[in-house]
Every structure is written in C-alpha cells, then in structure tokens.
C-alpha cells in the first residue's frame, strides 16, 4: 500500500481507523459500552491482524446515537434495537424516494 492509498482512506466512513480506546474516548464512553453494543450486535468492529477491535466513523456515529439513548435512561438492549429500527426506516425511506423518482410518482408526504 502506498502513502496515497492510505491518505485516500481518511475520507472513507467505513475504514476501521479507530482503536477501541480511541473510539471510547471520542464517544465519551467506556470500552465496556463498546463491548456491550457489540454483544447486542448493533455494530461489529473489524479486527486488526493482532485481533484488536477497530471502528469506523460510521460505526462511531451509530454508537453515539446508542449512547445518547442510554444516557436518557434507555436500557442498552432497547437502545440498540431503536437504533437498528431507525436505520432500517431511513433505508426504507431512501429506497421509496428512489422508486418515486424512477417512476415519476409524487411524494405522498410532500405538502402542496
């Protein structure tokens, strides 16, 4: 891998650039929190050659949303389920919007 290849990955939201310690620091959470949301299968960190967990920016955004819910008093399993459902809803809305554009159908949620 060349230096140019490495720098190109800095803009990749899916590149696992953060160690567990750094990810926890960025989130203001504990490493145990990251393990817990991993066990709940909200996110699955990649593993380095040495077996260490590595997180992407996309995964940190998901973890931050879960932490926000937990900080509001939601149990961690419920917070993970909420985040998964929010993500599924967002994806379904995106697919519906693409379908409407492709077929020329009006957006039923748009106001006149």
Buried (B, 14 or more C-beta within 10 A) or exposed (E): EEEEEEEEEEEEEEBBBBBBEEBBEBBEBEBEBBBBBBEBEBBEBEEEEEEEBBBBBBBBEBBBBBBEBBEEEBEBEBBBBBBBEEEEEEEEEEEBEEEBEEEEEEEEEEEE
